Each structure stands twice: as C-alpha cells, then as structure tokens.
Amino acid sequence: MEELLWTATVKSPFGITGEVKIHAHNDDCSYLGKLKEVVLRAKDGTEQRLTIQSFRMQGSQALMKFAGFDDPETARALNGQHLLVERSKAAPLKKGQYYVADLIGCTLVHEGETLAEVVSSIDGAQAVLLEVRTADEQLYMVPYLKEYIGEVDLKNRTIELKTPWILA
C-alpha cells in the first residue's frame, strides 16, 4: 500500500497573501490543520515537499498557506496539484471505509468471475467514480455506492461488483 495518500486537491488562490483553496476528498478535513508539511504532486508527476504556514476554515472552505507562496500569482502555480499526506497523518477511517488509493489495483469480481481492474478514480458529484479497465482494454466508470459495490477485500485485492451490467 502506498505510504503517501492523495487526500485533497489544491484549487485557486484566495485573497492576496498566497492562500489557496483546498478541496478535501473526505467530509472531515480537520486533519489538515494538524499537518506541518505535505507533498504536492503535479500532473506531470513531479513532486515537491512544502511547509504549511497556516490552515483555516472560511465557512465550509478549507484554506492553506504554503511557505514561499506569498501572493496570488505564485500560488496560482499550485492549482490542480494533488496534496499527499503520510498514511499515518491522513483522516482516520470509520468502519467500512477505505482510502481510495488502496482500491487502485484491486480486481472487480462478480460471483467469482474477474471483470475488471481499478486503474484510477475521479471525484464525482455523488460519489467517487472508480475507473476500471476490462480484459479487452475498455474503460468504464463505476460509482463507489452501495448499489453497485459490495464486499471490499483489501487482503485479496478484490471488490465485489453487484451490477455487472454497468460494464456494458
């Protein structure tokens, strides 16, 4: 399992001091306020370790300020980057919850038959969408909702797909 977890995404600058909006990938983002540094991963895969100067909530919007990014122009360069934290510092999971990073690479199965492999994920409006690849290299999006997803077995790296028709 990956040691660094993608738990949030950096969004646009906020204000004039270099703060940026943070889109957390879970309901509780209070763990972000306890962090001293994070790793940001750009779309091209390059990573940089940044020190957090401040974290605050403005209503329901999480805001973060990184050392060395002191105005909106320099902070804009961080837009869209993945915010990675050490697994031990990520938001704690409740029973039956999983980090999306742990689902990547799992096999989707239905009644013992292997149907596809989880290759990535996207934040959807109602749920995380698992991007899966079938044996014939077709890509599909499967909502991570109880109507579609059953038992998750991280030990055996399998996820039960209740509705195989979704891959048609």
N, C-alpha and C positions, 0 to 999 in steps of 0.2 A: 504494500500500500504506500501511496505517495506521502512523503513526510510534510511537504508543503501543500496546503489546500487552498483552492480558489474560493474565497468566501465572499468576495464583493468585487464590484467594478467601479473604477474611478470615472466620474462624469465631469461635467463642465465646471469651470471656475465659478466661485460665489464671492461676490464683493471685490474689494480692491487690495486685499492683503495676501492673496495667493491661496486662500482656502479653496477646496474643491468639494463638490457634492459626491457622496459615496452611496452607491446602490448595493445594499447588503443582500445576499442571496438567501436570507432566512429572516424570520419575523423578529428575532431578538438580536439587535446589533450592539448591545451593551458591552460585549466582549471587546469591541473595537476601542472603547475608551480605556482599556487596560493595557493596550499594546504600546510599546516604545519604538518599535521599528517593524517594517513589513518589507516584503519583496514585491515589486511591481514587474509584471511580465507584459511586454508589448506584443502586438500582433505578429511581429517577425520573430518572436521567441526570445529576444534579448531580455535580460533581467537586470534590475538594479535594486539594491537594498537602500531603503530610505528611512531616515529618522522622522518620527512623528513629533511635531511641535505641539499640536493641540488636536483635540477631538471634542465636538459638541453636537448637541441636537438643536435644530431650529424647527420647532414643531415636530413633524414626523421625518424631517430631512436630516440625515447624518452629514456632518461637515468635518473635514480633516484638513490640517495644515502640515505640509512637509517642509523640513529644513531645506533651505536653498531655493525654494519656490516662493518668492516674496511678492509677486504681482500676478494679475490675471493672465498676462501674456506668457510668462514662463510656465504657469500652472496649466495652461491650455494644452501643453505638450503631453500631459498625463492622461488626457481624456481617452477613455476606452480601454485603458490598461487594466489587466487583471490584478487584483490585490490578493496576494498569497500570504497565508499565515502558517506558522508551525501547527501541526495537528494538536499538540498539547495546549495551544492557546486559542483554538477555534471555539466557536459557540458549542456548548455541551449539547449532546443529543438526548432526546427523550426516547423512551422505549418504542421500538418500531421505526425509528428514524435512521437515515443513513446519510453520510456525506456523498454528494453526487460524484465526487472524484473516485469513490470506492465502487460505484456502479459501472464506471467506464471499464470496458474489457470483460464484463460479465456476459454470459450467454442467455438469450431469451429462449425459454423452453415452454412447450405446451404438451401436456400428457406424455412427458418423456421424450418428445421429439425436439431436436435443436432447430430453432427457426432463424435466429439472427444473433449478431453480436453488438453490444452497445459500444459505439465509437466516439460519441461526444454528447453534449447536452446544450440546450438553449433555455433561457428563462422564458416561459410562456405567460400569457395573461392570467391563466387559472392554475397552472402547474408547470413544473419543469418538464420539458419535452426531451425525451431520450432519442437521440439519433442512432438508428440501428442499421446495420448492413447485413443483408441476407447472403446466402451462399452464391447467388447469381449476381452479386455486387450491386443490388438495388438498395437505395437508401430510403428509409421511412422515418417518420417522427411518431413516437408513441408517448402520449401523455402519462406522466407518472401520477396516476389517480387510481384509487381502489377499484374503479370499474374496469380497468384494463390490466392492472398489475396485482399479482397475488403474492405468494411467498418469495422473499428475498433470502438467499443463502450465500452469504459472502465467503464462507469457508469453501464451498464447492463452486463459487463464482457463477451462480445461476439466479435468474429472475423468472418467475412464472408469469407467462402472458396468458391472461384469462380469455382474451379475444383475438385469436389468430387472424380473423378476417381483416383486422386493421393493417395487415401487411399485404393486402391485395390491391 
